């Protein structure tokens, strides 16, 4: 990996970093109480959405319900 690549990401990696997904899939106590059918899938979906918004903020702006007019 060269110095221009973000830590934890392979140059040809599609989707969120598996280590980040695993870290985010660890539930907080209140999340454990509420329950989660698949914390790993939820973490992956949230990180993939975040990565997409970071990589293409203008392209994802129109899809956001939080974007001001």
Beta strands, then each sheet from edge to edge (+ up, - down):
end
